Amino acid sequence: MIAHIGDRIVLEGTHLGDARRTGIIMAVAHADGGPPYQVRWLDDGRTSLIFPGAEALIEPVTRAGAPA
């Protein structure tokens, strides 16, 4: 999984009744974009350090100069 600062991360619930969580990646620990990521969650504004699993999806932000 590769991410950049500003990308969105979406975590699907892993148990019945778990809500989907969406956050903004605020920091990436490795230059290659690999985890862990510091994420600010949109539902409560808190930040946490996560190592995303298979339930995670990265939604890249559109970058200036990047091919569409």
C-alpha positions as CSV (number, residue, x, y, z in Angstrom):
1,M,0.0,0.0,0.0
2,I,1.4,3.4,-1.1
3,A,0.0,6.7,0.1
4,H,0.9,10.4,0.1
5,I,0.2,13.3,2.5
6,G,-3.3,14.6,1.7
7,D,-4.7,11.3,0.4
8,R,-7.9,9.9,1.9
9,I,-7.9,6.5,3.6
10,V,-11.1,4.6,4.0
11,L,-11.4,1.7,6.4
12,E,-14.3,-0.7,6.0
13,G,-15.8,-2.1,9.2
14,T,-14.5,-5.6,10.0
15,H,-17.4,-6.7,12.2
16,L,-21.1,-6.5,11.9
17,G,-22.3,-3.0,12.8
18,D,-18.8,-1.4,12.5
19,A,-19.0,1.9,10.6
20,R,-16.8,2.9,7.7
21,R,-14.1,5.4,8.8
22,T,-12.6,8.0,6.5
23,G,-9.5,10.0,7.3
24,I,-6.8,12.2,5.7
25,I,-3.2,11.1,5.7
26,M,-1.2,13.7,7.6
27,A,2.2,12.0,7.6
28,V,3.9,9.1,5.9
29,A,6.7,7.3,7.8
30,H,8.7,6.1,4.8
31,A,9.9,7.9,1.7
32,D,8.4,5.2,-0.6
33,G,4.9,6.0,0.8
34,G,4.6,2.8,2.8
35,P,2.9,2.6,6.2
36,P,2.6,3.5,9.0
37,Y,0.5,6.6,8.4
38,Q,-0.6,9.3,10.7
39,V,-4.3,9.9,10.0
40,R,-6.7,12.6,11.1
41,W,-10.2,11.0,11.2
42,L,-13.0,13.1,9.7
43,D,-15.7,11.8,12.1
44,D,-14.0,13.0,15.3
45,G,-10.9,15.0,14.3
46,R,-8.6,12.7,16.3
47,T,-5.3,11.5,14.9
48,S,-3.8,8.1,15.1
49,L,-0.9,6.1,13.8
50,I,-2.1,3.1,11.7
51,F,-0.7,0.2,9.8
52,P,-3.6,-0.4,7.4
53,G,-4.8,-3.9,6.6
54,A,-6.8,-5.5,3.8
55,E,-9.9,-3.5,4.7
56,A,-8.2,-0.2,3.8
57,L,-8.5,1.7,0.6
58,I,-6.4,4.8,-0.4
59,E,-8.1,7.5,-2.4
60,P,-5.3,9.6,-4.0
61,V,-5.7,13.3,-4.1
62,T,-5.3,14.9,-7.5
63,R,-1.9,16.5,-7.7
64,A,-0.9,19.4,-9.9
65,G,1.2,18.2,-12.9
66,A,0.2,14.6,-12.4
67,P,-1.2,12.8,-15.4
68,A,-4.9,12.4,-15.3
